[in-house]
Amino acid sequence: MKLDILAFAAHPDDIELAAAGTLIKHQKAGKKIGIIDLTQGELGTRGTPITRKEEANESSKVLKLSARENLGMKDGFFSITEENLLKVITAIRKYQPEIILCNSPDRHPDHGVGGKLVSKACFLAGLKKIKTSNIQEWRPKMVLHYIQDNYIHPNIVVDITKEFETKQKAIACFKTQFFNPNSKEPATPISSEDFHYFIEARARDFGRIIKKKYGEGFTYERAIGVNDLTKLI
């Protein structure tokens, strides 16, 4: 199955928090979208790998994904190894996306490692001499890094004003991770009600940059070529 956009995440829910609105917007426009989670998030204080998988499945329905996989890397300990690169290369070649979304450097070390791992794999996936079963080589046209907890000034902001409500529904699928006044699990930095408000504030801040209500921000790795400057207005 060929996808237009394939989003990689160090943990289930990374995409929902930082790039779900963008995926929803493109799905509504008829594009095929998918998510690859690198780990099961098994080191998370709240929830279990089983509940995280169930929550990811529910979110996938909300987002109307064409595909979602988990590569089963070791949460907290995965690194840029040949084995992990080949897992990501195989996924890229399998889905042949035009655009890749991936993590940025952040307070959680897995995010920075995940972003670098996927970025390197995007280049290597285009090399013919790297063999992955019978899957043909493929190199995405663009790699974008979505912005998470740490503020990074974006190169690109996507207007998600009409998609923000659905984004919130996708986030809410991760019941063990985020604010739930009835939860008996330990409190974490992302389980408070304040974090819920932070997500909205971040979206409002990015939206303000482009004079819209809500936005999602991304950085790119190389200059973007255009034929018509007026299309950027």
Residue pairs with C-beta under 8 A, 6 or more apart in sequence:
1 32
1 66
1 67
1 94
1 95
2 32
2 95
2 96
2 97
3 32
3 33
3 34
3 66
3 67
3 95
3 96
3 97
4 26
4 31
4 32
4 33
4 97
4 98
4 99
5 22
5 23
5 26
5 31
5 32
5 33
5 34
5 97
5 98
5 99
5 100
5 101
6 33
6 34
6 35
6 36
6 91
6 92
6 95
6 97
6 99
6 100
6 101
6 140
7 15
7 19
7 23
7 33
7 34
7 35
7 36
7 100
7 101
7 102
7 146
8 35
8 36
8 37
8 38
8 88
8 100
8 101
8 102
8 103
8 114
8 118
9 15
9 35
9 36
9 37
9 38
9 102
9 103
9 114
10 37
10 38
10 39
10 103
10 108
10 110
10 111
10 113
10 114
11 37
11 38
11 39
11 41
11 44
11 75
11 108
11 110
12 37
12 40
12 41
12 52
12 53
12 55
12 56
12 59
12 70
12 174
13 41
13 52
13 55
13 56
13 59
13 171
13 174
13 177
14 37
14 103
14 111
14 148
15 23
15 35
15 101
15 146
16 59
16 63
16 167
16 170
16 171
16 173
16 174
17 148
17 171
17 199
18 146
18 147
18 148
18 216
19 101
19 146
19 216
19 218
20 59
20 63
20 163
20 166
20 167
20 170
20 171
21 158
21 160
21 163
21 164
21 166
21 167
21 203
21 214
21 216
22 101
22 146
22 158
22 160
22 163
22 216
22 218
23 33
23 35
23 63
23 65
23 101
24 63
24 64
24 160
24 163
24 166
24 167
24 170
25 158
25 159
25 160
25 162
25 163
26 33
27 33
27 63
27 64
27 65
28 163
32 66
33 63
33 64
33 65
33 66
34 65
34 66
34 67
34 68
34 69
34 95
34 97
35 60
35 63
35 65
35 67
35 68
35 69
36 68
36 69
36 70
36 71
36 88
36 91
37 56
37 68
37 69
37 70
37 71
38 70
38 71
38 73
38 78
38 84
38 88
38 110
38 114
38 117
39 70
39 71
39 72
39 73
39 74
39 75
39 76
39 78
39 110
40 49
40 52
40 53
40 70
40 72
40 75
41 47
41 49
41 52
41 75
42 48
42 49
42 52
42 75
43 75
43 76
44 52
44 75
44 177
44 188
45 185
45 186
45 188
46 176
46 177
46 183
46 185
46 186
46 188
46 191
47 55
47 174
47 176
47 177
47 185
48 176
51 175
51 176
52 174
52 176
52 177
53 70
55 173
55 174
55 175
55 176
55 177
56 68
56 70
56 173
56 174
57 68
58 173
59 170
59 171
59 173
59 174
60 68
62 166
62 169
62 170
62 173
63 166
63 170
67 95
69 91
71 84
71 87
71 88
71 91
73 84
73 87
75 110
76 109
76 110
78 84
78 110
78 113
78 114
78 117
79 113
79 117
80 113
80 116
80 117
80 120
84 117
85 117
85 120
85 121
85 124
86 130
86 132
88 117
88 118
88 121
88 125
89 121
89 124
89 125
89 130
89 132
90 132
90 133
90 135
92 100
92 121
92 122
92 125
92 138
92 140
93 125
93 132
93 135
93 136
93 137
93 138
94 135
96 138
97 140
98 140
98 141
98 142
99 140
99 141
99 142
99 143
99 144
100 118
100 122
100 140
100 142
100 143
100 144
101 144
101 145
101 146
101 218
102 114
102 115
102 118
102 119
102 143
102 144
102 145
102 146
103 110
103 111
103 112
103 114
103 115
103 118
103 145
103 146
103 148
104 111
104 112
104 115
104 145
104 146
104 147
104 148
104 150
104 152
104 219
105 111
105 112
105 115
105 150
106 112
106 148
106 149
106 150
107 149
107 150
108 148
108 149
111 148
115 145
118 143
119 143
119 221
122 139
122 140
122 143
123 139
124 130
125 137
125 138
125 139
125 140
126 137
126 138
126 139
127 137
128 137
130 137
142 220
142 224
143 220
143 221
144 156
144 218
144 219
144 220
145 218
145 219
145 220
145 221
146 216
146 217
146 218
147 154
147 202
147 206
147 216
147 217
147 218
147 219
152 217
152 219
153 217
154 206
154 209
154 217
154 218
154 219
155 218
155 219
155 220
156 217
156 218
156 219
156 220
157 206
157 207
157 209
157 210
157 215
157 216
157 217
157 218
158 215
158 216
158 218
159 207
159 210
159 212
159 214
159 215
160 167
160 203
160 207
160 214
160 215
160 216
161 207
161 212
161 213
161 214
161 215
163 214
164 203
164 213
164 214
167 203
171 178
171 199
172 178
176 183
176 185
177 188
177 190
177 191
178 190
178 191
178 195
178 196
179 191
179 192
179 193
179 195
179 196
180 191
183 191
185 191
189 195
200 214
203 214
203 215
203 216
204 213
204 214
206 214
206 215
206 216
206 217
207 213
207 214
207 215
208 215
209 215
209 217
226 232
